[in-house]
Structure formats: C-alpha cells, structure tokens
Amino acid sequence: MTAHSLTPVLRVLRSCLHLMVAALLTLASVRAVVDDAPHAAAVPLTAAVLFAVYAVGPRLPRLRTSTGAAALWLAAVALVWLVLLALTPDGVWLAFPLFFVQLHLLPLRWALPAVVATTLAAIAGFAWHTHGLSVGTVLGPALGAAVAVAVVLGYEALYRESEQRRRLIEELTAARSELAAAEHAAGVLAERERLAREIHDTLAQGLSSIQLLLRAAERVLPQRPEAALGHVRQARTAAVDNLAEARRFVRALSPPDLETGSLPAALERLCATTARTSGLAVHCQVSGAPTPLPTPHEVALLRIAQSALANTVQHAAAARVELTLSYMDTEVALDVVDDGAGFVPADVPAPGSARAGGSGFGLAAMRARARALQGTLVVESAPGEGTAVAVTLPCAAAPATPEATS
C-alpha cells in the first residue's frame, strides 16, 4: 500500500504509530535513568538517535515512491534499534511499531521476511538480557508480529473491498446515466414517431384534400363560379378542421370527431367528407352492437381509416370504397376495401429507404398503431384487383350502451 493511497483512517493510525514510537523511546530512556541501569547514559542517546532517524523517514519524498529508498531507511532504523536492544531489554517494545512500518512501506514478499527477522532479533535480544529463553520470551514478540500482520492484511483486504465497491458504484452510476440517456433518446424517437404518424394521418391528408378541392375550383371557375365557390368553402372547412387537429395532436388530445361523438359517427363523417371532396362512392357500415372502446383504440381506428382512405384517393384510382367497423365479443375490426388498381404489398419500400421517395409511411404508421395496441394489420392487394386493409384490435367485452340496444 503506497502513501498516496492512504485513507483518512490510515492517516490517523500512522499518527498514532509515530506517537507510540516516541512514547516507547521515552519510556525506555526514563527507565534506564531511573533504574540506574548499565549504559544508563547511552540508552537516552541511542533513543534520541533512533527517533531522529525515524522522524526523517516521513519527510523523505522518495520514501513514498521508491521501495529501495524505503528499504534503506528501514535498514538504518533497524540498525539503530539493534544497538538500543543491545543496551536495554526495553528496546524489545520497539519491535511492535516496526512491524507496522515494515508492512506498510515494503511489498508483502519483502515485508514478511523483514517482520520475521525483526521478531527473531527481538527474541534473541530479550533472551540475551534475561540470560535464558522462555516461552514468554518467544511468545511475546511472535504474538506481536502475528497481530501486526493480521491487522495490516485485514485492513488491506477491507481497503480492496472498499475500492471494488467504489468502482462498482461508479460503474452503476455511469450505467444509470447511459440508461437515462437511452430512455431520453427512446422518448424523443417515440415522440417523433407519434408526431410523424399524426402529421401523416391528419395534416398531410388534409392538405391533400385542400389541394384537390382548390384544383377542382380552378377547373370550373370560368364556367361555373358557384361550383368553384362551393369547392373553396369545402377547402376552407378542411383547413379549419386541420388546424383543430394540429392543435390537438400537439397536446396529445383526442381528435375533434371523437370528442363530439362516437367512433361510428366519426367514421360516418369521415366517409361523407371523403366522398364529397374526392368524388368517390364511399360507403360506411357498422357490424355488431357498438360498445365503448378505450380512447387509444378509437383514436387508432379513426387514424387508420383516415390513412387508408387517403391512400385510396391518392393512389388507387378507385371508384368505390367500402368501410366496415365490426364489433365482436373480445375484438373490434376495421376493414377498408376499394376496387382500385391494386399493388404488390411486398414491393412497397420501407419509410426512409432510398427508393421510398416519401412514400410507404402510411402503411408503416398503420402497422405501428395496431402493434402498439397488441393488434394486427393485414394488407391484401394485387395489381388490378383492388386493395383490402384489415385491422383487428383486442378489447375487453363490455355491455352495450343504451343507445346501441334501442
């Protein structure tokens, strides 16, 4: 463990270790003087030298970055400590803080042999002063070394675990940020898709109707001004309706036709408007007893009907269109069938492809609306055989309304 990786707790422990060294050296010096022990004068002097050498270590910059410099400094400290141990048996106490210093500064493969050598030196020095080798003489330094090794290794294990948790938290935080960004991007794409569908099924179709009405007015204007005026009024009505649709889909509200009536009534009005503006024979019928549907289902069916009829007007060259809304026990179905030119569904390019040329979005939008409600949409067509669009949405069975049963 390097000095630059010290945690606040380890810094406190290091300060306590320095105080321990100073206290033990002071105690050894005082005991030697008070007890008038042999070499009483040399003990304080050696203790002072040892403390000076020890105190120099933390102030050496290379000691924190170079294992060789740390080893040299520890060798100098150990040499002076051996002199102190030779002068007084109280020097054996210094072995305990030396264990921690060695384990802290040296790699484990070097620190353990240094701890063993220090333990053996402490045992030998104390045995030399007591003129004998006892169990206590051996166990004291050995237990101290074992405690020091266990504490340091335990702390390092906790430190590594703490680092792993810190890295895991950082990874989780980064993953959460990425997930939030992905969800935001998905939300943006979903909103863009919603707006694209609404624009295609409302504004684009409405503008196409206005264009057709204005062209019709332009053709009859010189000879039949009253008919031209009628077309212009219809175009103005379509523009007003489109404006209302735009305001509502921006606010994610229901279409105006559904706010003022039921789905069958909205489809009847849609068919009447299409017939009036396009000249097609558009027939609408309802099969089964009408039942209340969730608002998303009604909006999806109305939008799909709008898109299917618009495709018929613009591309099918049809003379007649049949729109059928069928209420069943657990499903509701919408069929739009025309007698137009037909096409090959598999040949319709995907939206955004190079050969799409702005086409193909209507079918994709209809499928997306059906899929969003766990429904299905099928398009059957062939050249010269007309086109049939069938959408089926699941819905819970509901009791018929009083209006439906009357």
DOPAMI-363044 format. One record per atom (N, C-alpha, C): x, y, z. Coordinates in steps of 0.02 Angstrom, whole numbers, padded with zeros to 5 digits, always signed. Last residue first. Layout:
BEGIN
XYZ
...
This chain:
BEGIN
-04061+00016-01410
-04127+00043-01425
-04144+00035-01498
-03933-00025-01395
-03985-00076-01387
-04053-00050-01404
-03858+00090-01411
-03847+00035-01457
-03903-00016-01454
-03896+00170-01306
-03910+00193-01374
-03905+00136-01424
-03848+00099-01195
-03921+00104-01206
-03937+00126-01277
-03708-00005-01247
-03736+00057-01222
-03810+00060-01234
-03667-00171-01194
-03687-00123-01246
-03718-00062-01214
-03529-00209-01088
-03601-00209-01102
-03618-00156-01153
-03378-00277-01159
-03412-00225-01119
-03486-00227-01136
-03228-00368-01166
-03300-00366-01179
-03333-00316-01132
-03078-00285-01210
-03118-00321-01162
-03191-00315-01179
-02999-00307-01368
-03029-00263-01318
-03072-00306-01272
-02879-00308-01500
-02912-00342-01444
-02942-00291-01396
-02907-00261-01669
-02880-00242-01603
-02916-00281-01549
-02867-00274-01836
-02904-00305-01781
-02869-00287-01716
-02885-00215-02001
-02851-00208-01936
-02896-00237-01882
-02860-00228-02170
-02899-00255-02114
-02857-00248-02050
-02881-00171-02330
-02842-00159-02268
-02886-00182-02210
-02872-00217-02495
-02910-00226-02433
-02863-00217-02375
-02885-00162-02664
-02847-00167-02602
-02894-00175-02543
-02891-00221-02838
-02909-00181-02780
-02866-00194-02719
-02839-00290-02944
-02888-00324-02902
-02908-00284-02840
-02733-00235-03016
-02797-00244-03050
-02851-00274-03007
-02611-00315-02919
-02624-00269-02975
-02690-00286-03010
-02673-00344-02753
-02639-00368-02812
-02655-00321-02870
-02683-00358-02576
-02692-00321-02639
-02653-00357-02693
-02705-00338-02407
-02711-00385-02462
-02725-00346-02526
-02635-00312-02253
-02648-00279-02317
-02649-00332-02372
-02673-00314-02083
-02658-00354-02142
-02678-00313-02204
-02627-00294-01919
-02649-00259-01979
-02626-00299-02039
-02669-00323-01747
-02638-00344-01810
-02667-00303-01867
-02626-00267-01578
-02670-00287-01632
-02632-00308-01694
-02568-00207-01469
-02568-00280-01474
-02617-00306-01527
-02557-00073-01490
-02615-00096-01451
-02623-00171-01454
-02449-00062-01572
-02445-00029-01506
-02502-00050-01461
-02493-00120-01690
-02446-00157-01648
-02442-00127-01578
-02572-00017-01742
-02602-00081-01723
-02557-00119-01676
-02474+00082-01764
-02532+00095-01720
-02564+00030-01697
-02390+00016-01854
-02364+00036-01789
-02421+00050-01740
-02474+00002-01965
-02450-00058-01930
-02425-00041-01860
-02488+00138-01998
-02546+00098-01980
-02525+00035-01941
-02356+00170-02029
-02388+00203-01973
-02449+00164-01950
-02336+00090-02142
-02294+00079-02083
-02326+00111-02021
-02429+00147-02229
-02437+00078-02209
-02397+00063-02145
-02371+00279-02239
-02440+00268-02217
-02450+00198-02191
-02244+00274-02292
-02250+00288-02221
-02320+00272-02196
-02237+00256-02428
-02228+00197-02386
-02239+00211-02313
-02142+00396-02494
-02199+00352-02490
-02185+00295-02441
-02025+00468-02506
-02079+00498-02467
-02140+00455-02461
-01943+00381-02577
-01964+00443-02608
-02022+00475-02573
-01892+00251-02566
-01958+00267-02540
-01986+00330-02572
-01766+00216-02600
-01815+00215-02654
-01885+00232-02630
-01697+00226-02480
-01675+00267-02537
-01728+00270-02592
-01810+00233-02338
-01763+00200-02383
-01749+00244-02444
-01908+00296-02266
-01839+00319-02256
-01789+00285-02301
-02013+00154-02254
-02004+00226-02245
-01931+00244-02234
-01985+00026-02379
-01990+00047-02308
-01981+00122-02303
-02085+00011-02529
-02022+00022-02493
-02034+00043-02421
-02186-00119-02581
-02189-00052-02552
-02124-00041-02513
-02188-00248-02624
-02145-00202-02662
-02146-00131-02633
-02280-00317-02551
-02209-00331-02537
-02163-00282-02572
-02403-00277-02608
-02382-00251-02542
-02308-00261-02528
-02431-00225-02765
-02398-00281-02732
-02372-00257-02664
-02596-00157-02797
-02522-00154-02798
-02496-00218-02765
-02745-00076-02866
-02708-00125-02827
-02632-00117-02835
-02838+00005-02928
-02788-00028-02970
-02749-00082-02932
-02993-00020-02832
-02944+00017-02872
-02894-00027-02909
-03099-00041-02750
-03097-00077-02814
-03047-00046-02861
-03065-00065-02573
-03080-00024-02632
-03075-00067-02695
-03100-00077-02401
-03091-00114-02464
-03109-00068-02523
-03060-00087-02239
-03067-00036-02292
-03050-00070-02358
-03116-00138-02081
-03096-00159-02149
-03110-00102-02197
-03083-00165-01914
-03097-00114-01964
-03072-00138-02031
-03142-00241-01764
-03107-00245-01828
-03130-00188-01873
-03118-00289-01598
-03150-00242-01643
-03108-00240-01706
-03148-00422-01482
-03108-00388-01532
-03151-00336-01568
-03230-00498-01405
-03166-00476-01374
-03122-00440-01424
-03351-00499-01483
-03350-00507-01411
-03287-00478-01379
-03351-00362-01605
-03356-00432-01585
-03348-00437-01509
-03396-00245-01724
-03388-00256-01652
-03399-00330-01637
-03326-00177-01866
-03358-00237-01838
-03343-00243-01764
-03344-00066-01993
-03322-00070-01924
-03361-00127-01891
-03298-00045-02159
-03339-00084-02113
-03306-00086-02044
-03306+00038-02310
-03275+00040-02243
-03323+00005-02195
-03275+00029-02479
-03318+00003-02426
-03278+00003-02360
-03271+00131-02622
-03236+00109-02562
-03288+00086-02510
-03252+00152-02797
-03295+00137-02740
-03252+00111-02682
-03158+00181-02891
-03224+00214-02899
-03267+00204-02837
-02980+00219-02882
-03040+00178-02870
-03103+00218-02884
-02846+00251-02886
-02887+00263-02946
-02951+00221-02942
-02756+00239-02779
-02791+00179-02802
-02828+00188-02868
-02691+00354-02729
-02653+00304-02766
-02695+00251-02801
-02775+00446-02662
-02714+00470-02696
-02685+00419-02744
-02883+00374-02610
-02895+00433-02651
-02834+00451-02693
-02816+00274-02537
-02861+00256-02592
-02872+00315-02639
-02748+00349-02442
-02709+00309-02490
-02753+00290-02550
-02859+00398-02373
-02815+00444-02408
-02773+00408-02460
-02910+00280-02318
-02949+00316-02367
-02906+00365-02407
-02802+00249-02231
-02821+00202-02284
-02862+00237-02338
-02800+00361-02146
-02742+00346-02188
-02761+00300-02245
-02928+00352-02085
-02908+00412-02122
-02851+00397-02170
-02915+00225-02024
-02966+00237-02076
-02949+00298-02118
-02815+00254-01933
-02803+00204-01985
-02853+00212-02042
-02881+00349-01853
-02822+00369-01891
-02807+00319-01948
-02984+00269-01799
-03000+00327-01840
-02941+00348-01883
-02907+00173-01728
-02952+00152-01783
-02970+00211-01828
-02840+00255-01635
-02802+00215-01683
-02846+00195-01742
-02948+00310-01562
-02902+00354-01599
-02865+00315-01652
-03001+00193-01506
-03041+00234-01552
-02998+00280-01594
-02893+00150-01427
-02918+00107-01480
-02958+00148-01531
-02875+00257-01335
-02822+00241-01383
-02846+00197-01441
-03005+00249-01266
-02988+00305-01310
-02931+00289-01358
-03086+00090-01269
-03037+00136-01240
-03018+00190-01291
-03260+00088-01319
-03191+00066-01327
-03145+00114-01290
-03426+00033-01295
-03374+00083-01280
-03304+00052-01287
-03498-00046-01440
-03482-00046-01368
-03428+00006-01356
-03622-00083-01560
-03567-00039-01538
-03559-00040-01462
-03654-00244-01613
-03678-00192-01567
-03620-00148-01545
-03621-00275-01789
-03621-00291-01719
-03646-00231-01678
-03550-00163-01904
-03574-00231-01892
-03569-00246-01817
-03581-00021-02000
-03560-00046-01934
-03591-00114-01923
-03520+00058-02149
-03568+00018-02113
-03537-00008-02048
-03505+00172-02281
-03484+00154-02213
-03539+00113-02181
-03442+00204-02442
-03497+00177-02402
-03470+00154-02335
-03408+00316-02566
-03382+00289-02503
-03440+00268-02460
-03367+00348-02720
-03425+00322-02685
-03400+00286-02623
-03270+00499-02744
-03277+00427-02739
-03344+00409-02707
-03252+00634-02740
-03296+00608-02792
-03304+00533-02791
-03179+00699-02644
-03143+00660-02694
-03186+00636-02752
-03262+00768-02557
-03202+00802-02582
-03168+00765-02639
-03367+00679-02529
-03382+00747-02553
-03321+00779-02585
-03303+00566-02481
-03343+00562-02541
-03355+00630-02571
-03243+00619-02366
-03201+00592-02420
-03240+00588-02485
-03357+00654-02293
-03310+00706-02313
-03266+00682-02371
-03413+00527-02271
-03450+00579-02307
-03404+00633-02333
-03312+00464-02198
-03330+00437-02264
-03368+00490-02305
-03312+00546-02083
-03251+00539-02124
-03268+00515-02194
-03440+00524-02034
-03421+00591-02057
-03360+00588-02101
-03427+00387-02001
-03478+00409-02050
-03460+00478-02078
-03327+00395-01905
-03312+00361-01968
-03363+00380-02021
-03398+00461-01804
-03338+00493-01833
-03320+00461-01899
-03497+00366-01776
-03517+00431-01804
-03458+00466-01836
-03416+00261-01724
-03455+00252-01786
-03476+00318-01818
-03362+00332-01608
-03319+00311-01663
-03360+00297-01727
-03467+00473-01557
-03441+00406-01552
-03396+00390-01612
-03424+00648-01525
-03467+00593-01541
-03432+00527-01535
-03332+00746-01497
-03401+00767-01505
-03448+00710-01523
-03211+00685-01492
-03231+00724-01434
-03305+00743-01437
-03194+00629-01616
-03209+00584-01560
-03230+00621-01498
-03167+00741-01694
-03225+00700-01710
-03243+00653-01653
-03046+00791-01640
-03109+00826-01629
-03170+00784-01642
-02944+00663-01561
-02966+00700-01620
-03032+00734-01607
-02875+00692-01395
-02914+00652-01442
-02932+00695-01503
-02707+00759-01372
-02778+00751-01356
-02813+00709-01409
-02574+00804-01377
-02587+00732-01366
-02659+00721-01343
-02551+00930-01419
-02565+00922-01348
-02580+00850-01330
-02536+00903-01552
-02479+00932-01516
-02488+00925-01441
-02665+00862-01582
-02613+00810-01578
-02549+00837-01547
-02736+00986-01571
-02749+00930-01525
-02694+00878-01524
-02687+01068-01670
-02685+01091-01600
-02694+01033-01552
-02716+00990-01783
-02647+01006-01765
-02641+01026-01693
-02857+00989-01782
-02820+00926-01774
-02748+00941-01751
-02882+01125-01808
-02904+01095-01745
-02867+01030-01730
-02827+01132-01937
-02799+01173-01883
-02819+01145-01815
-02914+01045-02005
-02842+01028-01998
-02810+01068-01942
-03033+01118-01999
-03028+01053-01965
-02955+01033-01955
-02994+01228-02078
-03014+01238-02008
-03008+01173-01969
-02973+01161-02200
-02917+01196-02168
-02932+01208-02094
-03101+01114-02228
-03047+01066-02216
-02988+01098-02182
-03163+01238-02248
-03185+01195-02193
-03131+01144-02176
-03094+01279-02363
-03088+01318-02302
-03109+01277-02242
-03138+01180-02451
-03066+01185-02435
-03056+01224-02371
-03274+01214-02457
-03253+01148-02429
-03179+01149-02410
-03261+01338-02517
-03289+01334-02450
-03271+01267-02417
-03210+01298-02641
-03169+01341-02598
-03195+01338-02526
-03320+01226-02692
-03256+01192-02678
-03211+01233-02632
-03412+01332-02702
-03425+01275-02657
-03362+01237-02640
-03351+01410-02798
-03359+01437-02731
-03372+01381-02681
-03365+01324-02908
-03298+01339-02883
-03301+01366-02812
-03504+01329-02923
-03472+01265-02904
-03402+01277-02877
-03513+01464-02960
-03546+01441-02899
-03517+01374-02875
-03443+01473-03081
-03415+01505-03022
-03449+01481-02957
-03417+01391-03209
-03465+01378-03154
-03438+01409-03090
-03320+01436-03300
-03387+01421-03323
-03438+01416-03266
-03202+01470-03224
-03227+01514-03278
-03300+01500-03296
-03193+01364-03120
-03202+01434-03104
-03229+01476-03163
-03166+01233-03134
-03235+01254-03150
-03246+01328-03141
-03029+01222-03100
-03053+01196-03165
-03122+01224-03184
-03021+01276-02973
-02985+01309-03027
-03011+01287-03095
-03091+01182-02899
-03118+01250-02905
-03086+01287-02963
-03003+01075-02910
-03070+01070-02939
-03102+01138-02948
-02896+01129-02840
-02888+01113-02912
-02956+01107-02946
-02954+01139-02715
-02934+01200-02750
-02922+01188-02824
-02973+01003-02686
-03031+01048-02690
-03013+01112-02728
-02841+00956-02684
-02889+00929-02733
-02948+00976-02742
-02791+01031-02576
-02762+01038-02643
-02810+01013-02696
-02869+00982-02472
-02874+01053-02490
-02846+01064-02560
-02821+00850-02470
-02891+00864-02487
-02901+00936-02508
-02689+00873-02433
-02703+00841-02498
-02775+00855-02519
-02709+00925-02307
-02681+00969-02358
-02692+00939-02428
-02758+00810-02245
-02800+00869-02251
-02775+00916-02305
-02648+00726-02250
-02709+00707-02285
-02754+00767-02295
-02559+00802-02171
-02542+00785-02240
-02604+00766-02280
-02632+00814-02049
-02612+00872-02088
-02598+00855-02161
-02663+00666-02026
-02708+00724-02018
-02687+00780-02065
-02570+00567-02046
-02641+00548-02047
-02688+00607-02043
-02447+00635-02039
-02465+00598-02100
-02540+00586-02104
-02454+00687-01910
-02448+00732-01967
-02470+00697-02031
-02460+00568-01835
-02515+00616-01833
-02514+00664-01892
-02336+00508-01868
-02400+00474-01884
-02457+00524-01886
-02249+00607-01819
-02248+00589-01890
-02313+00554-01911
-02281+00607-01683
-02294+00666-01723
-02295+00651-01797
-02235+00476-01654
-02305+00496-01643
-02324+00556-01685
-02100+00486-01685
-02142+00440-01723
-02216+00457-01715
-02062+00581-01591
-02055+00597-01662
-02099+00551-01704
-02086+00507-01476
-02125+00567-01488
-02120+00588-01561
-01991+00406-01493
-02062+00388-01489
-02105+00449-01503
-01873+00481-01490
-01891+00446-01552
-01966+00428-01552
-01880+00528-01358
-01879+00576-01414
-01900+00542-01479
-01875+00407-01290
-01934+00450-01284
-01938+00501-01340
-01748+00364-01327
-01807+00324-01347
-01870+00366-01343
-01673+00464-01265
-01671+00458-01338
-01731+00418-01363
-01706+00435-01132
-01723+00501-01160
-01724+00498-01236
-01654+00308-01122
-01726+00317-01113
-01748+00385-01142
-01518+00338-01141
-01553+00295-01189
-01628+00303-01184
-01495+00418-01028
-01487+00448-01095
-01523+00406-01148
-01520+00323-00929
-01562+00383-00932
-01557+00416-01001
-01417+00234-00960
-01487+00212-00966
-01534+00272-00971
-01306+00315-00932
-01316+00291-01000
-01388+00268-01011
-01329+00332-00795
-01328+00390-00839
-01340+00370-00911
-01317+00200-00754
-01381+00235-00744
-01385+00297-00789
-01184+00177-00785
-01236+00139-00820
-01304+00172-00813
-01123+00266-00696
-01114+00276-00768
-01168+00239-00807
-01165+00204-00577
-01184+00274-00591
-01179+00289-00665
-01104+00081-00591
-01177+00084-00589
-01202+00155-00604
-00970+00122-00589
-00996+00088-00649
-01072+00092-00650
-00965+00176-00460
-00951+00219-00517
-00979+00188-00582
-00992+00060-00388
-01038+00117-00383
-01028+00164-00442
-00878-00013-00421
-00944-00038-00440
-00996+00018-00439
-00779+00065-00363
-00780+00058-00436
-00848+00033-00460
-00818+00047-00229
-00817+00115-00258
-00819+00111-00334
-00802-00090-00216
-00869-00061-00209
-00872+00008-00240
-00664-00096-00232
-00707-00131-00279
-00778-00103-00276
-00624-00020-00121
-00609+00004-00188
-00653-00030-00241
-00668-00105-00019
-00696-00038-00024
-00683-00008-00094
-00586-00214-00043
-00658-00222-00050
-00692-00154-00057
-00463-00156-00014
-00476-00180-00082
-00551-00189-00094
-00484-00128+00122
-00471-00073+00075
-00485-00095+00003
-00497-00254+00176
-00554-00208+00179
-00546-00151+00130
-00367-00299+00148
-00424-00334+00118
-00486-00289+00119
-00294-00209+00226
-00285-00209+00153
-00343-00244+00118
-00337-00249+00354
-00353-00182+00329
-00346-00178+00253
-00285-00378+00357
-00357-00367+00362
-00377-00299+00336
-00148-00351+00350
-00180-00389+00296
-00256-00380+00297
-00135-00279+00471
-00118-00247+00407
-00152-00284+00349
-00178-00373+00567
-00210-00308+00562
-00198-00277+00494
-00089-00481+00545
-00162-00490+00537
-00197-00424+00528
+00035-00422+00574
+00022-00448+00507
-00053-00455+00495
+00015-00389+00711
+00029-00337+00661
+00014-00360+00591
-00006-00517+00766
-00059-00466+00770
-00048-00412+00717
+00119-00575+00740
+00058-00604+00711
+00001-00554+00711
+00204-00493+00816
+00212-00495+00743
+00149-00522+00710
+00153-00523+00944
+00152-00454+00919
+00158-00452+00843
+00184-00658+00951
+00114-00638+00950
+00107-00566+00924
+00325-00646+00951
+00291-00684+00898
+00217-00664+00893
+00357-00572+01068
+00370-00543+01002
+00332-00580+00945
+00295-00674+01162
+00282-00602+01161
+00294-00571+01093
+00345-00804+01144
+00277-00789+01125
+00263-00714+01119
+00479-00799+01190
+00465-00814+01120
+00395-00790+01099
+00466-00765+01323
+00513-00729+01282
+00500-00739+01207
+00376-00861+01369
+00355-00791+01364
+00401-00750+01321
+00459-00974+01367
+00400-00971+01323
+00376-00899+01314
+00633-00920+01369
+00572-00948+01398
+00515-00943+01348
+00801-00924+01381
+00748-00923+01331
+00687-00958+01360
+00918-00814+01466
+00880-00876+01458
+00825-00867+01407
+00962-00689+01505
+01007-00747+01512
+00967-00812+01509
+00899-00575+01477
+00872-00615+01533
+00912-00678+01545
+00971-00526+01369
+00968-00486+01430
+00943-00527+01489
+00950-00629+01277
+01019-00613+01298
+01019-00573+01363
+00812-00624+01260
+00841-00683+01291
+00912-00669+01315
+00803-00502+01193
+00773-00508+01259
+00801-00569+01296
+00873-00535+01074
+00896-00481+01118
+00868-00487+01188
+00796-00641+01021
+00866-00652+01039
+00891-00597+01087
+00673-00576+00999
+00677-00634+01044
+00749-00645+01068
+00713-00477+00909
+00683-00458+00972
+00687-00516+01023
+00759-00555+00801
+00805-00511+00836
+00778-00491+00904
+00639-00620+00765
+00695-00660+00790
+00746-00617+00828
+00568-00506+00723
+00543-00548+00778
+00599-00589+00808
+00644-00462+00615
+00636-00418+00673
+00612-00458+00734
+00626-00572+00530
+00694-00555+00554
+00690-00511+00616
+00487-00564+00508
+00516-00624+00539
+00585-00608+00568
+00481-00439+00444
+00446-00449+00508
+00474-00510+00544
+00554-00469+00328
+00579-00418+00374
+00546-00424+00442
+00471-00567+00268
+00539-00586+00292
+00567-00534+00341
+00358-00478+00245
+00353-00536+00289
+00422-00560+00312
+00406-00381+00153
+00386-00361+00220
+00384-00420+00268
+00426-00441+00031
+00484-00417+00069
+00466-00403+00141
+00300-00474-00008
+00352-00526-00014
+00417-00506+00021
+00230-00354+00009
+00218-00408+00055
+00273-00462+00052
+00336-00208-00003
+00290-00258-00032
+00286-00318+00013
+00346-00089+00134
+00375-00138+00089
+00321-00182+00057
+00272-00003+00216
+00316+00025+00164
+00341-00026+00114
+00193-00081+00303
+00164-00026+00267
+00207-00004+00207
+00274-00174+00361
+00218-00198+00322
+00187-00143+00279
+00362-00086+00429
+00386-00131+00376
+00330-00155+00331
+00273-00027+00520
+00309+00015+00471
+00334-00028+00413
+00231-00137+00595
+00182-00099+00555
+00217-00057+00501
+00352-00176+00656
+00314-00222+00614
+00267-00184+00567
+00384-00066+00734
+00424-00079+00674
+00389-00128+00628
+00295-00075+00842
+00283-00023+00790
+00324-00034+00727
+00362-00194+00898
+00291-00194+00878
+00276-00138+00828
+00493-00165+00934
+00481-00211+00878
+00410-00207+00852
+00500-00088+01046
+00500-00052+00981
+00488-00099+00922
+00516-00176+01150
+00449-00148+01137
+00444-00113+01069
+00649-00204+01160
+00607-00254+01126
+00538-00226+01110
+00709-00109+01238
+00709-00098+01166
+00666-00147+01128
+00716-00154+01365
+00655-00116+01347
+00652-00100+01273
+00841-00207+01381
+00788-00253+01361
+00724-00217+01342
+00973-00108+01311
+00920-00115+01361
+00867-00165+01337
+01076-00122+01218
+01089-00083+01278
+01037-00095+01332
+01025-00195+01113
+01084-00222+01147
+01098-00186+01213
+00926-00111+01073
+00907-00176+01102
+00966-00207+01139
+01002-00008+01019
+00962+00005+01078
+00942-00060+01113
+01055-00079+00911
+01100-00050+00961
+01062-00037+01025
+00937-00107+00843
+00977-00163+00869
+01027-00138+00921
+00901+00024+00805
+00859-00013+00854
+00897-00072+00884
+00997+00051+00711
+00998+00090+00773
+00957+00054+00827
+00954-00045+00616
+01022-00047+00643
+01027-00009+00709
+00824-00006+00585
+00835-00071+00618
+00905-00074+00649
+00848+00117+00522
+00809+00115+00584
+00822+00050+00622
+00921+00069+00411
+00952+00116+00458
+00915+00116+00525
+00821-00009+00351
+00884-00041+00373
+00920+00003+00423
+00728+00087+00318
+00710+00037+00368
+00772+00001+00395
+00802+00153+00218
+00782+00189+00280
+00764+00140+00336
+00812+00052+00123
+00873+00080+00153
+00856+00116+00219
+00676+00031+00092
+00715-00023+00121
+00779+00003+00154
+00642+00154+00035
+00609+00133+00097
+00648+00078+00131
+00722+00150-00079
+00735+00202-00028
+00702+00183+00038
+00660+00040-00144
+00730+00037-00124
+00747+00088-00070
+00532+00088-00171
+00539+00032-00123
+00611+00027-00099
+00481+00250-00188
+00535+00203-00204
+00540+00149-00150
+00385+00337-00142
+00379+00312-00211
+00430+00258-00228
+00411+00377-00015
+00341+00361-00031
+00334+00330-00100
+00542+00410-00012
+00521+00354+00031
+00450+00331+00012
+00562+00523-00082
+00574+00460-00117
+00550+00400-00076
+00540+00624+00015
+00492+00613-00039
+00500+00545-00072
+00554+00615+00186
+00591+00599+00126
+00542+00584+00069
+00482+00626+00300
+00496+00688+00264
+00537+00677+00201
+00473+00502+00361
+00412+00530+00329
+00425+00593+00289
+00617+00491+00406
+00586+00450+00354
+00524+00482+00322
+00653+00566+00515
+00674+00589+00449
+00636+00554+00394
+00610+00494+00625
+00573+00554+00606
+00592+00580+00538
+00708+00393+00634
+00638+00376+00619
+00599+00436+00594
+00819+00467+00668
+00819+00430+00605
+00748+00413+00584
+00772+00517+00791
+00791+00563+00738
+00791+00528+00670
+00752+00400+00864
+00694+00442+00849
+00710+00491+00792
+00886+00356+00870
+00836+00315+00837
+00774+00357+00818
+00944+00460+00944
+00966+00448+00876
+00914+00408+00837
+00873+00441+01063
+00866+00505+01027
+00888+00497+00955
+00917+00314+01100
+00845+00325+01087
+00835+00390+01047
+01051+00341+01122
+01032+00297+01066
+00959+00306+01048
+01035+00425+01234
+01068+00450+01173
+01049+00408+01113
+00973+00342+01327
+00938+00401+01302
+00969+00428+01238
+01082+00241+01335
+01014+00224+01313
+00976+00286+01289
+01198+00295+01387
+01197+00278+01315
+01125+00265+01290
+01174+00308+01521
+01183+00369+01481
+01177+00355+01407
+01164+00178+01564
+01108+00223+01576
+01114+00286+01533
+01238+00060+01558
+01233+00101+01498
+01176+00151+01504
+01139-00021+01680
+01202-00015+01643
+01190+00023+01578
+01020+00087+01764
+01040+00025+01731
+01108+00035+01698
+00949+00167+01853
+01022+00169+01852
+01050+00104+01822
+00816+00180+01844
+00840+00117+01874
+00916+00114+01877
+00811+00305+01781
+00783+00297+01849
+00811+00235+01882
+00871+00278+01656
+00899+00329+01701
+00875+00317+01772
+00790+00177+01601
+00862+00167+01606
+00893+00216+01655
+00663+00237+01605
+00676+00178+01646
+00752+00167+01654
+00683+00340+01511
+00668+00357+01581
+00683+00297+01626
+00705+00265+01392
+00756+00312+01417
+00745+00327+01491
+00585+00194+01379
+00648+00157+01385
+00703+00202+01415
+00495+00302+01365
+00489+00256+01422
+00554+00218+01433
+00538+00359+01244
+00541+00398+01306
+00538+00353+01367
+00510+00252+01159
+00579+00275+01166
+00587+00316+01230
+00371+00247+01174
+00412+00190+01194
+00485+00209+01203
+00333+00374+01123
+00318+00356+01192
+00361+00299+01216
+00376+00368+00989
+00403+00419+01033
+00392+00400+01106
+00296+00261+00945
+00369+00256+00942
+00400+00306+00991
+00168+00315+00964
+00188+00255+01001
+00264+00249+01002
+00167+00420+00874
+00164+00435+00946
+00185+00375+00988
+00170+00346+00757
+00225+00391+00772
+00226+00408+00847
+00045+00281+00769
+00106+00242+00768
+00166+00285+00784
-00043+00388+00757
-00040+00352+00821
+00023+00310+00825
-00018+00419+00624
-00001+00468+00676
+00004+00434+00745
-00071+00303+00566
+00000+00319+00558
+00023+00369+00610
-00206+00314+00600
-00167+00258+00627
-00092+00272+00621
-00238+00426+00522
-00243+00430+00596
-00201+00375+00628
-00219+00371+00396
-00178+00428+00418
-00180+00436+00493
-00318+00275+00393
-00249+00253+00395
-00202+00311+00414
-00431+00358+00386
-00422+00313+00443
-00349+00292+00449
-00414+00423+00261
-00411+00461+00323
-00400+00418+00384
-00302+00317+00163
-00368+00342+00180
-00363+00383+00244
-00169+00324+00049
-00192+00322+00118
-00262+00351+00124
-00105+00323-00070
-00170+00291-00068
-00199+00289+00002
+00020+00374-00056
-00028+00417-00088
-00098+00388-00088
+00093+00270+00001
+00073+00326+00044
+00019+00368+00011
+00036+00105-00047
+00077+00165-00054
+00050+00221-00012
+00043-00060+00000
+00000+00000+00000
+00044+00062+00000
